[in-house]
Amino acid sequence: MISTDSSTLATPSITDLWDRVFGTQPVPEDWLVIVTAAVALVAVGPRPLWRLSRNAVTIAHEGGHGLVALLTGRKLDGIRLHSDTSGLTVSRGRPTGIGMILTAAAGYTAPSLLGLGGAWLLTAHHITLLLWLATALLLVMLVMIRNAYGALTVIVTGAAFLLISWLTSPTVQAAFAYAAVWFLLLGGVRPAFELQAKRRHGGAPDSDADQLARLTHVPPAMWLFLFHAVSLCSLIGGGTWLLGL
């Protein structure tokens, strides 16, 4: 008769899961890195595609507002994502001060900084860890979503990350992860230029740049310069890492 211990049986599965998430994965071929960059560039280029793909940038934008609000001690009331790719994050706390400034500045910089962090993880060959971290962040964000369209968008995006990380081959995981990071790096550049164009024609009077100007008495143009600097530097740095340069 063979005796089995349930704790002994459970240990290998936990170990395997730990190794799967926190271990390293094979380095993808150079052609895959270049193809995923091209796919991401197409996704942020033509206006019809950008209208659809910009929803992912909005998730990162509003998630950035929400995360920094919590980190600076503000109370996060909720996040809304709209079908026109706009969004709204509502937090409570002091209406002025460093917490409010950082929260307002986090939106336009979040996609690029997330892309830069993702590029660093991919350079360290932590492909599965990146996919699981993205899933975890989306799950946390889902709790704070306050409208149906926003919930649907986050659920679909999170499900894609989870299913890819759990069910597909290492090559497919690598392709998806590299495409997502390239998209954040490239897609993080365009919104600041769009905001600049709107403001030039008298639009977006209550944009993040204008709110920051009222909070800090620094002209909106300087905040736009900051948004451009963060997005372009993240693209250059992250792209250099991804291409192995």
N, C-alpha and C positions, 0 to 999 in steps of 0.2 A: 504494500500500500504506500502511495506517495502522498505526503502531506504538503499542502501549499499554504503560504501566508499571504493574505491579501495585501499587506503593506509591502511585501517583497515584490508582488506582481505590479503594484502601482508605481513603484520607484522608477523602473526603466521608462515608463511612458512619460513621467514628469521630466526625467533627464533628457529624453528624446525631444520633448517639447522645448525645453530650455535651450538645448543645442540648436534646434531648428530656428528659434527666434533670435538668439544672441550669438550664434555662430556666424562664420563667414561663408559666403557663397562664391562660386567660381567667377573669375573676371570675364565679362562678356567680350566678344570680339569687337574690334574697332569699327567694323561696318555697322554693327547694331547700335553703337553709340551715335554714329553719324546719321543713320536712318531715323532714329528716334528724335534727334534734334530737328531733322527736316520735317517730320510729322508734326512736332510741336510748333514749328514756325508756320506751317500751313494753318494750324488751328487758331493762331492769333493773327493771321493775315487778312484774308478776305472777310468783308463785313458780315455776310450771312453766317459763316462759320463762327466768327467772333461773337455774334449775338448769342450763340448757343454755348460756346466754350467759356465765355466771360462769366457764366454762373459759377464756375469753379473758382475763378479769381475773386468773385464776390464772397464766396464762402470763406476764403482765406482772409479777405479784407475785414469782414465783420467778425470773424473769429479772432483776428488780431486785436480789434477793439475790445472784445469781451475778455480775452485772456489777460491783457494788460490792465484792464479795469479791476479784475480780481486780484492780480499780483500787487496792485497799488492800494489795495484795501477798500475799493469801492464795491458797492452792492450791485450785482448785475441783475436787472429786472427781466431782460429778455432780448432776443434777437429775431429780426424778421428779414426774410429774403423774398424778393419780389420777382415776378416773371419778366420785368423789364431790365433785369440784372442789377437793380438798385437794392439797397439794404438799409437797415436801421438797427443800431444797437443802443439800448437804453440802460444807463447805469445811474445809481444814486450815490451821492457823497458831496463833498465840497465842490461848488461850482467853479472854483479857481484852484490854483496850486499845481504842484508838479504832477500829482496823480491824474488830474484832468488833462494836463498838457500831454503827458505820455500816452494816455488813452486815445486822445484825438489824433496824435501823430502815428499811432500804431497801424491804422487802416491801410494807407497807401504803401507803407513799408513792409507789411506782413507777408504778402505773397513772395516778394523777392528774398526776404530774409529766411522764410521757410524753404525756398528753393536752394538758397546757399547752404542751409543746414542739411538739406537732403543730399546735396552734392558732396558734402563732407562725409556723410554716412556711406554713400555709394563708393567714394574713393577708398573708404576703409572696408569695402566689400560686405557691408551689412545691408543687403538688399531686403531680406525678409523682415529684419527689424524695422526698416523704414516703412514697409507696408503695414506692419502691425501698429507702429506709432501713429501713422496717419489714421488708421481705423479707430484707435483709442481716442484721438483728438476729435474726430468726427462724432463718436459716440457721446463724448462729454458735451460737445456743442449741441447735439440733438436735444439734450435735456433742457436747454435754454431757448430753443426755437419756439416761437409763439404764433406761427401761422402755418396753414396746411402746405402751401407751396414750398416754404422753407424746409419743412419736415421731410417732404417727398424728395427734395433735391439732396439733402444731407443723407437720407437713408439710401438712395440709389448710389451716391458716391461712395459711402462707407461700405455698402455691400460689394461694390466692384473691387475695392481694395481687399476686403476680407476673402472673397471667393478666389481672386487671383493668387493671394498669398497661401491659400490652403489647398487649392485643387489643381494648380497648374505646375508645369515643369519649371526648373530653374531658369531656362532661357526665356520663357514667357514672363516670368516674374521680373527678370532683369529688363526686358523690353518695356514692360508696363511701368516699372519704377523709374527708369531713365526718361521715358516719355513724360511722366508726371513731373519730374524735377525740371526737365527742360521747359516744360510748359509754364511752371511757376516762374522760372527765371526770365523767360521771354514775355510771358503774359503780364508779369509785374511791371514791365516798362511802359506798356501802352496806356494804362489808365491815367497816369500823370500827364501825358501829352493830351489826352482827351479832356481832362479837367482844365488844362491850360487853354485849350481851344474854346471851351465853353465860357470861361471867364473873359476871354478876349472879346467875345460877342455879348457880354453882359449876362451870361447864364450862371447857374450854380452859385447864387449869392450867399448860401449858407453851407458851402463846402467845408471839408475838413481844414483846408488852408485858411479860409476866412474865419472859422472858429478859432484856430490857433492864433491868427493875427489879433483877434479880440482878447484872447487870453494872455498874450505875451507882448502886445504892442510891436511885434515884428511884422513887417509887410508880408502879405500873402505870397508875393513873388519869392521871398526867401524860403518860405516853407515849400513852395513848388520846387525850388532849386534843391532842397533837401530830399524831396521825394525822387527827383531825377537822379541825384547823386547816389542814393541808396540802391535804386533799381539798376542803374547802369554798372555800378561797381560790383553789385552782386552777380550780375550777368557775366561780367568779365572774369571775376574770381571763380564763380561756380563753373562757368564754361571751361576755364583753364583746367580746373580739377577733373571735370568729366572727360575732357579730351586727353588727359594725361600729359599736359604740357608743362 
